[in-house]
C-alpha cells in the first residue's frame, strides 16, 4: 500500500486549527465559485502562502481531486462529491463534545463562554460525517443565550452517533408529540443532525418503510439489535437536509419568495436562512429572497415569517400567501376586543 492510500483510509490526526482551516477551504471550493488563492486567503484569514501550503496538503495528504481552471481563474474539485476525510474521535472525545454542547447551552454570554464557543466550533469540524451540526446555529446559540430546547443526555447522543458511524440498527422506544403516543420500532441511524440547538436522529424507519426524523429528546430508551445495515443506494444526506425548512420536509418541491422591508433587510442580509437561498437587493433598499423547499415545510416557513410582523411578506407560492393571511387574521382576532 502506498503512502497516499494509507492517508486516504486513515486520515492523519492533524492539528485542530489546521484541520478546521482545511475544512473551511474545502467548503469554499465546493460552493463552485472557482475561488482564487487570494479569495481563499481572505476566507480563512491567512496569507496566500499559507493557503498555497494548505492546497498542497489537500492534494498530497488527502488525495483531494483539486484542480485549477485557467479560464475561470480559480480552484475547483474535479469530483464534486469528494469530502475531506473525518478525523476519528475516541468514544470519550465524542461524549465530551455532546456534554460540552449541553452544558454550555445553559450558560449566559460571558467571556469564558465565548472562548468555549470557539473551541466547540472547532471540535465540530472533527465530528464524523454522520453527525451533522448546524454551525450557524451553534455560533448563535453558543453565545450562549439559553434556548428552550428539549434536553438530550450526552450518553444517548453518543449511542446515536456510534450507531450512525458503524451502521448499527437500533431498537427505540419513542414518544410522538404529533400523534401523542408511545411506539417501539427498529431504525437504521443514517445521520445525527443538530438544527437550531435541537438534536435529531434521521433514520430509515423499519415500521414506516421510509426515512423519518426522530427528535433525540423523545427517544425514551434505545438498545442494540446486533444487526447492521447498508444505507439506501440513493441516500444523500445533504440533499435530504436541503429539501426542508428547519426540520419540516415532505411533499412536492416548491419555490418560496419573500421580501423584507428596508429596516429589516439590513439584518436579513447578514444571515443565511436556507442553503439554496438567492438574494436580490432592490433599488429602494428592500431585500427579496428565494429558496427551494417542500410543501410540508410551508407551515414552518409561515411561522418563521410571523416573527417579522409587517417587515416581511410572502410573495409566493400562493399556498404560503394564503397561509399567512389566515394566521395573521386569526392572530389579529385575539386582540379584536382591545
QUISULSUL-V33607 format. One record per helix or strand. SS is the DSSP state (2 for helix, 1 for strand). FROM is the first residue (numbers start at 1). TO is the last residue. If there is no record, write none. Layout:
SS_FROM_TO, SS_FROM_TO
This chain:
2_3_9, 2_16_30, 2_37_44, 2_48_62, 1_66_69, 1_74_77, 2_91_104, 2_111_124, 1_131_133, 2_135_141, 2_154_165, 1_168_176, 1_181_195, 1_198_205, 1_210_215, 2_216_218, 1_219_228, 2_237_242, 1_245_245, 1_248_248, 1_253_260, 2_262_268, 1_278_281, 1_287_294, 2_295_306, 2_309_311, 1_312_316, 2_318_334
